[in-house]
């Protein structure tokens, strides 16, 4: 007579299921960051070496984050599958992933603070960077302290303690506040640069404002929702479903800002210049001198529209520099 073994059912949907969902979302966004990194190096081979190094550093950190997240989920749901005692132990990969996220947010936010500084004018240009940078630096500091405490006492109960919960909320809330402040400041500076003397410059500035809004929108939204879930559901890990994609969101934000420059500086062609058509029943002839002149003018005009980021000298003074020019020349 066969005996039926008792079964134990454990619902992990609000705990490790949330981490698994956040890892899946992060991997999807990681595929987007791979594509954006490829596009960047193909479209902008003449960028400064410092900017290229920034892109590769952020991308490598994002790659490290994906590896740590996958390793942490693997240890819980595959390697120690069925070991319920292991579910209350914090494994190092997931704790280290939080440090990588804070390093990426620090790097990307520092880049945007530098853009704010480059767009500002006069002595007050140091005010906003001096206000924002302490909050930007605080994020990796809080995250490293949180990780060290978690490694000393690697249990879910210890990590969910009052002190570490406050540190986690402070780090995520600070990141969201900095993202919103950066987006608002960039939009304000660009709006102040709209002078109305050139339709093309107005169009560039308008596009830059839209890009600036999207710069901090998604990271701030995910970070704010993660804080809300962490406060309302402190005993669960639901917040991790929104926290884990944050690292890749910051990477994609930086790459999207750099890759969108070609679209921002493009102009709408009001008149199409075409080569003279050749009929099928006529012999192929060398274009006349006037036709060659039209082609040359078209090529020069197209070249100027791609290489020049400023209005023509007839529409501005010799010493006038637009905000659009400075923000495109990152």
C-alpha positions in Angstrom: 0.0 0.0 0.0 1.5 3.3 -1.1 1.6 6.2 1.3 0.9 9.8 0.2 3.5 12.3 1.3 2.2 15.5 2.8 2.6 18.5 0.6 3.6 22.0 1.8 2.4 24.9 -0.2 4.1 28.3 0.2 3.0 31.4 -1.7 6.1 33.4 -2.8 4.3 35.8 -5.1 4.7 38.8 -2.8 8.3 38.0 -1.9 10.7 36.2 -4.3 8.1 36.3 -7.0 8.3 40.1 -7.0 12.1 39.9 -7.2 11.8 37.4 -10.1 9.3 39.8 -11.9 11.7 42.7 -11.3 14.6 40.7 -12.7 12.6 39.8 -15.9 11.7 43.5 -16.4 15.3 44.5 -15.9 16.5 41.9 -18.4 14.1 43.3 -21.0 15.4 46.8 -20.5 18.9 45.5 -20.6 18.3 44.3 -24.2 17.2 47.9 -25.0 20.4 49.3 -23.4 22.5 46.9 -25.5 20.8 48.2 -28.7 21.2 51.8 -27.5 24.9 51.3 -26.8 25.5 49.9 -30.2 23.6 52.8 -31.8 25.7 55.3 -29.8 29.0 54.0 -31.0 27.8 53.8 -34.6 26.2 57.2 -34.8 28.7 59.3 -32.7 32.2 58.0 -33.3 33.6 61.5 -32.9 32.4 62.1 -29.4 35.0 62.9 -26.7 36.8 59.9 -25.2 35.5 60.9 -21.7 32.0 60.6 -23.0 32.7 57.2 -24.6 34.3 56.0 -21.4 31.2 57.2 -19.4 28.9 55.1 -21.7 31.0 52.0 -21.5 31.4 52.3 -17.7 27.6 52.7 -17.2 26.9 49.8 -19.5 29.4 47.5 -17.8 27.9 48.4 -14.4 24.4 47.6 -15.8 25.7 44.3 -17.1 27.2 43.5 -13.6 23.8 44.4 -12.1 22.0 41.9 -14.4 24.5 39.2 -13.4 24.1 39.8 -9.7 20.3 39.8 -9.9 20.2 36.6 -11.9 22.6 34.9 -9.5 20.6 35.9 -6.5 17.3 34.7 -8.0 19.1 31.4 -9.1 20.3 30.7 -5.6 16.8 31.1 -4.1 14.6 29.5 -6.7 16.9 26.9 -8.3 20.0 26.1 -6.3 18.2 25.9 -2.9 14.8 25.0 -4.3 12.6 23.5 -1.5 14.9 24.7 1.3 12.4 26.9 3.1 15.0 27.9 5.7 17.0 29.4 3.0 14.2 31.8 2.1 14.9 33.9 5.2 18.6 34.3 4.4 19.9 37.3 2.4 22.4 36.2 -0.3 25.2 38.6 -1.2 24.4 39.0 -4.9 21.1 40.7 -4.3 22.7 43.0 -1.7 25.6 43.9 -4.0 23.1 44.6 -6.8 21.7 47.5 -4.7 25.2 49.0 -4.5 25.6 48.8 -8.3 22.2 50.5 -8.8 23.3 53.4 -6.5 26.6 53.7 -8.4 24.8 53.9 -11.8 22.3 56.5 -10.4 25.2 58.5 -9.0 27.0 58.5 -12.4 24.0 59.4 -14.5 22.7 62.0 -12.2 26.2 63.6 -12.0 26.2 63.8 -15.8 22.9 65.7 -15.8 24.0 68.0 -13.0 27.0 68.8 -15.2 24.6 69.6 -18.0 22.7 72.0 -15.7 26.0 73.7 -14.8 26.9 74.0 -18.5 23.5 75.5 -19.4 23.6 78.0 -16.5 25.2 81.4 -16.8 27.0 83.8 -14.4 28.0 83.1 -10.8 24.6 81.5 -9.8 25.5 78.6 -12.1 27.1 76.9 -9.2 24.1 77.1 -6.9 22.0 74.2 -8.2 25.0 71.8 -8.6 26.1 72.6 -5.1 22.6 71.9 -3.8 22.1 68.6 -5.8 25.5 67.0 -5.5 25.3 66.2 -1.8 22.1 64.3 -2.4 23.6 62.6 -5.4 26.6 61.5 -3.3 24.4 60.4 -0.4 22.8 57.6 -2.5 25.8 55.3 -2.9 26.9 56.1 0.7 23.5 55.0 2.1 23.5 52.0 -0.2 26.9 50.8 0.8 26.1 51.2 4.5 22.8 49.2 3.9 24.7 46.5 2.1 27.5 46.2 4.7 24.9 45.9 7.5 23.0 43.3 5.5 26.2 41.3 4.9 27.0 41.4 8.6 23.6 40.0 9.5 22.4 38.3 6.3 18.8 37.6 7.2 15.6 39.0 5.8 14.4 40.0 9.2 17.6 42.1 9.9 17.4 43.8 6.5 13.7 44.6 7.1 14.6 46.2 10.4 13.5 49.8 11.2 17.0 51.4 10.7 17.8 49.7 7.4 14.2 50.3 6.1 14.7 54.0 6.8 18.0 54.0 4.9 16.4 52.3 2.0 13.5 54.8 1.9 15.9 57.7 2.2 18.1 56.4 -0.7 15.2 55.7 -3.0 13.4 58.9 -2.1 16.5 61.0 -2.5 17.1 59.5 -6.0 13.5 60.3 -7.0 13.7 63.8 -5.7 17.0 64.5 -7.5 15.5 63.1 -10.8 12.5 65.4 -10.6 14.7 68.4 -9.7 17.0 67.7 -12.6 14.1 67.5 -15.1 12.5 70.7 -13.8 15.8 72.6 -13.8 16.7 71.5 -17.3 13.2 72.4 -18.7 13.4 75.8 -16.9 16.9 76.7 -18.3 15.9 75.6 -21.8 12.6 77.6 -21.7 14.6 80.7 -20.6 16.8 80.3 -23.6 13.9 80.6 -26.1 14.3 84.0 -27.6 12.1 83.7 -30.7 14.7 85.0 -33.1 15.0 81.6 -35.0 12.3 79.1 -35.7 14.9 76.3 -36.0 16.4 77.1 -32.5 12.9 77.3 -31.1 12.2 73.8 -32.5 15.4 72.4 -31.1 14.8 73.9 -27.6 11.2 72.5 -27.7 12.5 69.1 -28.5 15.1 69.3 -25.8 12.5 70.3 -23.2 10.5 67.1 -24.1 13.7 65.0 -23.8 14.4 66.6 -20.5 11.0 65.8 -19.1 11.5 62.1 -20.1 15.0 62.2 -18.7 13.7 62.1 -15.1 10.2 61.0 -15.5 10.6 57.2 -15.6 13.4 56.9 -13.0 11.6 59.2 -10.6 8.3 57.3 -11.1 9.8 53.9 -10.5 11.8 55.2 -7.5 8.8 56.9 -6.0 6.5 53.9 -6.4 9.2 51.7 -4.9 9.3 53.9 -1.8 5.5 53.9 -1.5 5.4 50.1 -1.7 8.3 49.8 0.7 6.4 51.9 3.2 3.0 50.4 2.8 4.1 46.8 2.5 7.3 46.6 4.6 7.1 42.9 5.3 6.9 41.9 1.6 9.3 42.4 -1.3 6.8 43.9 -3.7 8.9 47.0 -4.0 11.7 45.0 -5.6 9.5 44.5 -8.7 10.0 48.3 -9.4 13.4 48.7 -7.7 15.4 46.2 -9.7 14.7 47.8 -13.2 16.0 51.1 -11.9 19.6 50.4 -12.7 18.8 49.7 -16.3 16.4 52.6 -16.5 19.2 55.0 -15.5 21.5 53.4 -18.2 18.8 53.8 -20.8 18.1 57.3 -19.8 21.8 58.3 -20.3 22.0 56.5 -23.7 18.7 57.9 -24.9 19.8 61.4 -24.1 23.0 61.0 -26.1 21.4 59.2 -29.0 18.6 61.7 -29.4 20.9 64.5 -30.4 20.7 63.7 -34.1 17.0 63.9 -34.0 17.0 67.1 -31.9 19.3 68.9 -34.3 17.5 67.7 -37.5 15.4 70.2 -39.4 12.2 69.7 -41.4 12.9 70.2 -45.1 10.4 72.6 -46.6 11.4 72.1 -50.2 12.7 68.9 -51.7 15.7 69.1 -54.0 15.7 66.3 -56.6 18.1 65.3 -59.3 16.8 65.8 -62.8 15.0 62.7 -64.1 16.0 60.9 -67.2 13.3 59.6 -69.5 13.5 56.0 -70.7 13.5 56.9 -74.5 16.3 59.4 -74.2 20.0 58.9 -73.9 21.7 59.4 -70.6 23.3 62.8 -70.7 25.6 64.6 -68.4 23.6 67.1 -66.3 23.9 70.7 -67.4 25.9 73.3 -65.5 22.8 74.6 -63.9 21.7 71.2 -62.8 25.1 70.5 -61.3 24.8 73.8 -59.4 21.5 72.8 -57.9 22.9 69.5 -56.8 25.9 71.1 -55.2 23.7 73.6 -53.4 21.5 70.8 -52.1 24.5 68.9 -50.8 25.9 71.9 -49.1 22.6 72.8 -47.6 22.1 69.2 -46.3 25.6 69.2 -44.9 25.1 72.5 -43.1 21.8 71.3 -41.6 23.6 68.4 -40.0 26.8 70.1 -38.9 25.6 73.5 -37.8 23.7 73.7 -34.5 23.3 77.4 -34.4 21.1 79.9 -36.3 22.7 81.6 -39.3 24.8 84.7 -38.6 22.2 86.9 -40.1 19.8 86.0 -37.3 22.1 86.4 -34.3 24.9 88.6 -33.1 28.6 87.4 -33.4 28.9 86.7 -29.7 25.4 85.2 -29.1 25.4 81.5 -28.2 22.2 79.6 -27.8 21.4 77.0 -25.1 20.6 74.6 -27.8 24.2 74.7 -29.1 25.7 74.0 -25.7 23.4 71.2 -24.7 23.9 69.4 -28.0 27.7 69.7 -27.7 27.8 67.5 -24.6 
